[in-house]
Amino acid sequence: FFAHTGLLLTISQSESMKHSLKYFITASSGHPNISEFQGVGLVDGVEAGHCDSSNRILELRQDWAKKILEKDPRQLHHYSYVCFENLPDFFRGEISRLKQEFDQSGGVHILQRIDGCEWDDNTGEVTGLERYGYNGEDFIELDLKTLTWIALKPEAAATKLRWDAEININTTVDFFTKVCPLWLSTVWDIARGSLQRTVLPSVSLLQKSPSSPISCHATGFYPDRAVMFWRKDGEEIHEGVDHGEILPNADETFQMSIDLSVSSVKPEDWSRYECVFQLSGVEDSIVTRLNETRKPLYWTAEGAVRWMEHIHVALAVCEPLAYLDGTVKLHIIDGERREPAPDSEPFLFSFCSFPFFSLIFFFFLVEAAHDWLR
């Protein structure tokens, strides 16, 4: 269970669908507060479960993952062995060898691996991958065509020679071509209903300042097969457009943004522009028209309201983004919606994902807002 560039095209339900079972593993040495071995398994990009050898944790994150192990208890025993004994020993040994080869006596060192398989349900083609990274850089990967290891940097040459001689390639290939696809097929049969669901996003138009680009932001959609584009008078445009990546949310949905430069656009022409969001498996698009109407912004705290005539307010490293309808969204950590004060516009209070800083900025923001409103 471990596991945009170019022209944007309309997504159709007839597109080739690929399914994947991937395992992400991180092993560490030299840091007392980082687990020695952690693994995460994903099916079609959705986390099924994870394990932590140092804390003896093996946890399933999805109901369908639990059903799979209930149906076949042998898999639970397999993952327990792999997570707590087999792979921790292998990674511990490899980190030790790499430290010796690179003359690294101390410090923190990280060895990571991604492996698994992908299956195209239209063609039936199955592909596998196994790639390692050391201390944050690509290190070595398996070439399933030549059945040899490829050093991704000169320092990996010694590891390539050793692994070519020591590791049973036939067993590895057998896993990628037979075992992994079989597991993926079993998982897909049970998880299909959940993984094939579609969830539409909320789409908002945001702007940091009058001279900033307009950002069309969609969040909360599933799956991650989606496109966004700007169009003018019904025609897709590319000039002055900056595409963002599709990023995961904490609730296993996704978000993405696409920016439009409006520095040369007259306010009376704004209504000629639209942001279009298209989700795979959904026939209708979500179209959000750009509106030049702007309203003053305000903050609320404990029922108090204070109007502001500007929309650019620096706050630590996070700045509030202004909705074009006049409300403001503060990106610090994923947070909560607060009810507006009586007879006022809606107020959205939310935060961006900076886990390390979240509590610090949360308390700073609340205190600063309360002081400002007094």
C-alpha positions in Angstrom: 0.0 0.0 0.0 3.0 2.3 0.0 2.8 4.0 -2.8 1.5 21.9 -17.7 3.2 22.7 -19.9 2.1 23.3 -23.5 -1.3 23.9 -25.0 -4.3 23.2 -22.7 -6.8 20.8 -24.2 -10.3 20.0 -23.2 -10.4 16.9 -21.1 -12.8 14.2 -22.3 -13.9 11.0 -20.7 -12.4 9.0 -23.5 -8.8 10.0 -22.5 -6.3 7.3 -21.7 -6.6 6.4 -18.0 -3.6 5.2 -16.0 -3.7 3.8 -12.6 -0.7 3.5 -10.3 0.5 1.8 -7.1 3.6 3.6 -5.7 5.6 3.4 -2.6 7.6 6.4 -1.2 10.3 5.5 1.4 12.5 7.7 3.5 15.3 6.4 5.7 17.5 8.7 7.8 20.6 8.7 9.9 22.0 11.1 12.4 18.9 12.9 13.6 17.3 11.9 16.9 13.9 13.5 16.0 13.5 11.9 12.6 12.3 8.3 12.3 14.9 6.0 10.9 12.5 4.5 8.4 9.1 5.7 7.0 7.0 4.5 4.1 3.9 5.8 2.4 1.8 3.9 -0.1 -0.4 5.6 -2.7 -3.0 4.4 -5.2 -3.6 6.8 -8.0 -2.0 9.5 -5.9 -4.2 8.8 -2.9 -2.5 7.8 0.3 -3.6 4.3 1.3 -1.4 3.9 4.4 1.9 4.6 6.0 4.4 3.0 8.4 7.0 4.3 10.8 9.5 1.7 12.0 10.9 3.7 14.9 7.5 4.1 16.5 6.2 0.7 15.3 3.3 2.4 13.5 1.5 0.8 10.5 -1.7 2.8 9.8 -4.3 2.5 7.0 -5.8 5.8 5.8 -8.6 4.6 3.6 -11.6 2.4 4.3 -11.0 0.5 1.0 -7.4 -0.2 2.2 -8.7 -1.7 5.4 -11.1 -3.9 3.3 -8.2 -5.2 1.2 -6.2 -6.3 4.2 -9.3 -7.8 5.9 -9.9 -9.8 2.7 -6.3 -11.0 2.5 -4.6 -10.9 6.0 -1.4 -12.2 4.4 -0.8 -8.7 3.0 -0.9 -7.3 6.5 1.8 -9.7 7.6 3.8 -8.9 4.5 3.7 -5.1 5.1 4.5 -5.5 8.8 7.6 -7.6 7.9 8.7 -5.1 5.1 8.1 -2.0 7.2 9.6 -3.2 10.5 12.3 -5.6 9.5 13.3 -6.1 5.9 13.5 -2.6 4.4 14.8 -0.8 7.6 17.7 -3.2 7.6 18.4 -2.7 3.9 18.3 1.1 4.1 20.3 1.2 7.3 23.0 -0.8 5.6 23.0 1.3 2.4 23.3 4.5 4.3 26.2 3.1 6.3 28.0 2.1 3.0 27.3 5.4 1.4 28.7 7.3 4.3 31.9 5.2 4.2 32.2 5.7 0.4 31.8 9.5 0.7 33.8 9.8 3.9 30.8 11.1 5.8 31.4 10.4 9.5 28.7 12.6 10.9 25.7 14.8 10.1 22.2 13.9 9.0 21.9 11.7 5.9 18.7 10.8 4.0 18.2 7.9 1.5 14.9 7.9 -0.3 13.2 5.5 -2.8 10.2 5.6 -5.0 9.0 2.4 -6.7 5.9 0.8 -8.0 4.0 0.2 -11.2 1.6 2.0 -13.5 -1.1 0.4 -15.6 -2.9 1.8 -18.7 -6.4 0.5 -18.7 -6.9 1.3 -22.4 -3.8 -0.4 -23.7 -3.1 -2.8 -20.9 0.6 -1.6 -20.8 2.3 -2.0 -17.5 5.4 0.0 -16.5 7.5 -0.1 -13.4 10.0 2.2 -11.7 12.5 2.2 -9.0 14.6 5.3 -8.2 16.7 6.4 -5.3 17.8 9.8 -4.0 20.5 10.5 -1.5 20.6 13.7 0.5 18.0 15.4 -1.7 19.6 14.6 -5.1 18.8 11.9 -7.7 21.2 9.1 -7.2 20.5 5.8 -9.0 17.6 4.1 -10.8 16.7 0.8 -12.4 16.5 0.5 -16.2 13.9 -2.2 -16.7 14.8 -2.5 -20.4 18.5 -3.2 -20.0 18.0 -4.8 -16.5 20.9 -2.7 -15.2 21.2 0.1 -12.7 21.9 3.7 -14.0 24.0 6.0 -12.0 22.3 9.4 -12.0 25.4 11.2 -10.8 29.1 10.2 -10.9 29.2 9.4 -7.2 26.7 6.6 -7.7 29.1 4.6 -10.0 30.3 2.4 -7.2 26.8 1.7 -6.0 25.8 0.8 -9.6 28.6 -1.8 -9.9 27.8 -3.3 -6.5 24.1 -3.5 -7.1 24.5 -5.0 -10.6 26.5 -7.7 -8.9 24.6 -8.2 -5.7 20.9 -7.6 -6.4 18.8 -10.3 -8.0 17.4 -8.3 -11.0 15.1 -11.1 -12.0 13.3 -11.0 -8.7 13.0 -7.2 -9.0 11.6 -7.4 -12.5 9.2 -10.1 -11.5 7.8 -7.7 -8.8 7.3 -4.9 -11.3 5.8 -7.0 -14.1 3.7 -9.5 -12.1 3.3 -8.9 -8.4 2.8 -5.1 -8.4 0.2 -5.2 -11.3 -1.7 -8.0 -9.6 -1.8 -6.0 -6.3 -2.9 -2.9 -8.3 -5.7 -4.8 -10.0 -6.9 -6.1 -6.6 -6.8 -2.7 -5.1 -8.6 -1.1 -8.0 -11.4 -3.5 -7.9 -12.2 -2.6 -4.3 -11.3 1.1 -4.4 -12.8 1.9 -7.8 -15.9 3.6 -6.4 -13.9 6.0 -4.2 -11.1 6.7 -6.7 -13.4 7.3 -9.6 -15.4 9.9 -7.7 -15.5 13.5 -8.9 -15.5 16.5 -6.6 -15.9 20.0 -8.1 -13.9 22.9 -6.6 -14.7 26.3 -5.3 -13.2 28.9 -7.7 -12.2 32.4 -6.6 -10.5 35.4 -8.3 -7.8 36.8 -6.1 -5.5 39.8 -6.3 -2.8 41.0 -3.9 -2.7 44.7 -5.1 -4.3 46.8 -7.9 -1.2 46.2 -10.0 -0.8 42.5 -9.3 -2.0 39.7 -11.7 -5.5 38.3 -11.2 -5.2 34.8 -9.8 -7.9 32.3 -10.6 -7.7 29.8 -7.8 -9.6 26.4 -7.7 -9.4 24.3 -4.6 -11.1 21.2 -3.3 -11.4 19.2 -6.6 -10.8 15.5 -7.3 -9.3 13.8 -9.1 -6.1 15.8 -10.1 -6.8 15.5 -13.8 -7.9 19.0 -14.5 -7.0 22.1 -16.6 -7.6 25.8 -16.2 -7.2 28.6 -18.7 -8.1 32.2 -19.4 -10.2 33.2 -22.4 -11.1 36.6 -23.9 -14.3 37.0 -25.9 -14.7 33.2 -25.7 -11.2 32.4 -27.1 -8.4 30.9 -25.1 -5.5 33.2 -24.6 -1.8 32.5 -23.7 -0.2 35.9 -23.6 0.1 37.3 -20.1 -0.9 34.0 -18.6 1.1 32.1 -16.0 0.1 28.5 -15.2 0.5 27.0 -11.7 1.0 23.4 -10.7 -1.7 21.1 -9.4 -1.0 20.8 -5.7 -2.4 18.4 -3.0 -4.6 19.6 -0.1 -4.6 18.0 3.3 -8.0 16.4 2.7 -6.8 14.5 -0.4 -8.4 16.9 -2.8 -6.3 19.2 -5.0 -5.8 22.9 -5.9 -4.4 24.9 -8.7 -4.1 28.5 -9.9 -3.6 30.4 -13.1 -2.6 34.0 -13.2 -3.6 36.7 -15.7 -1.7 40.0 -16.1 -4.1 42.9 -16.2 -1.6 45.7 -16.2 -2.5 46.6 -19.8 -6.2 45.8 -19.6 -8.6 48.7 -19.2 -11.1 48.3 -16.4 -14.1 48.5 -18.8 -12.6 45.5 -20.7 -12.3 43.2 -17.6 -15.7 41.6 -18.3 -14.4 40.3 -21.6 -12.2 37.8 -19.7 -13.2 34.5 -18.1 -11.4 31.8 -16.1 -12.4 28.3 -17.2 -11.9 25.2 -15.0 -12.4 21.7 -16.5 -12.4 18.5 -14.5 -11.9 15.0 -16.0 -15.1 13.1 -16.1 -17.3 16.2 -15.8 -19.0 17.5 -18.9 -19.6 21.1 -17.8 -16.9 23.6 -17.2 -16.8 26.1 -14.3 -16.6 29.6 -15.8 -15.8 32.6 -13.7 -16.1 36.0 -15.3 -13.7 38.8 -14.4 -15.5 41.7 -12.9 -14.0 45.1 -12.6 -16.2 46.1 -9.6 -14.1 46.5 -6.5 -15.3 47.1 -2.9 -13.3 48.3 0.1 -11.9 45.5 2.3 -12.3 45.0 6.0 -11.3 42.7 8.8 -13.6 41.3 11.5 -12.8 40.2 15.0 -15.3 39.4 17.8 -18.1 41.2 15.8 -16.1 44.4 15.2 -15.6 45.8 11.7 -13.0 48.2 10.3 -13.0 49.2 6.7 -9.9 49.7 4.7 -9.4 51.5 1.4 -6.4 49.5 0.2 -6.0 45.8 -0.5 -2.3 45.3 0.1 -1.4 44.5 3.7 1.9 42.8 4.5 1.7 40.3 7.4 4.9 38.6 8.3 5.8 36.4 5.2 2.2 35.9 4.3 0.1 38.5 2.6 -3.7 38.6 2.4 -5.2 38.0 -1.0 -8.2 40.1 -1.9 -11.2 38.6 -3.5 -12.5 40.7 -6.3 -15.9 40.8 -4.6 -14.2 42.8 -1.8 -13.6 40.0 0.8 -10.1 39.1 1.9 -8.5 35.7 2.3 -5.4 35.5 4.6 -3.1 32.6 3.6 -1.3 31.3 6.7 -2.6 27.8 7.4 -5.7 26.0 6.3 -8.2 27.4 8.8 -11.8 28.2 9.5 -14.6 30.4 8.2 -15.8 33.1 10.5 -19.3 34.5 10.4 -19.4 38.2 9.3 -20.5 41.0 11.5 -24.1 42.0 11.1 -25.0 43.9 7.9 -21.6 43.4 6.3 -20.1 41.6 3.4 -19.0 37.9 3.9 -15.6 37.5 5.5 -13.4 34.5 4.7 -10.6 33.7 7.2 -8.3 31.0 6.0 -4.6 30.2 6.1 -1.9 28.7 3.8 0.0 25.5 4.4 3.1 26.3 6.3 3.1 23.6 9.0 6.2 24.8 10.8 5.0 28.4 11.1 1.3 27.8 11.4 0.8 28.2 15.1 3.2 31.1 15.3 1.5 33.1 12.6 -2.0 32.1 13.8 -1.5 33.6 17.2 0.4 36.6 15.7 -2.4 37.2 13.3 -5.2 37.1 15.9 -3.3 39.4 18.3 -2.4 41.8 15.5 -6.0 41.9 14.2 -7.4 42.5 17.6 -5.0 45.3 18.4 -5.7 46.9 15.1 -9.5 46.8 15.6 -9.5 48.4 19.0 
